[in-house]
Amino acid sequence: MAKRNSVFVVLAVVLLIVSLFAACNGEETVTPGNGTNGNGEEVVITIGNLTDQTGVAAQAIAIIDTALDDIVEYYNDNNIIPGVRLRVVEYDTQYDSAKAIPGYQKLKSDGADFIWTPVTLAVPVLKPRLDKDKYVVFTATANMEEEELNGGYVFSMGITPRYEAYTLLEWIAENDEDFPTGRPAKIGGAAWDDGYNNLLFAGAKEYADAHPDL
């Protein structure tokens, strides 16, 4: 339940941005396929979902995709943003970073006004192109150092994995009944060799170096 609630919080922030897109389109005719409100017509804002439906992360990400669809349906059914209708277009990356750029291009061609992605390994691949195109992407978390995101067009909704490691190790040390005493704890980890896990392990090492008594 906590995991699902956190997903809704993240996506609620994404949909808050939708409100800003709607406001910016106030008196303008927007791009073909995305509606217009210059003559009082309904504006359609399209969210591109760069996701994983058939890859190794599909089972976990399916919850996020469902949450996005549920919230979009709720916003539309209850007219949360008057005069604005939301729609979602999807691209299945199969959790393959090589499909990040084709996915980005396909979602743009499908009329996506901005992209949301829970596939964090796509972010380092896309960022140079996004900054050049000045195209906005929101991600659950980024496989990059936070200073690399400053001033760019990628917006990360989660903390960097480095800080997750600090919090996790502190919690374990304070709450694990079997945590060793009288000797340093030995920490092991196994994961994919990607930006997220590399930052997580780097944070774990930094925490261990700063707390040699644990």
Secondary structure, 3 states (H helix, E strand, C coil): CHHHHHHHHHHHHHHHHHHHHHHHCCCCECCCCCEECCCCCCEEEEEEEEECCCCCCHHHHHHHHHHHHHHHHHHHHCCCCCCEEEEEEEEECCCCHHHHHHHHHHHHHCCCCEEEECCCCHHHHHHHHHHHHCCCEEECCCCCCHHHHCCCCEEECCCCHHHHHHHHHHHHHHHCCCCCCCCCCCCCCCCCCCHHHHHHHHHHHHHHHHCCCC
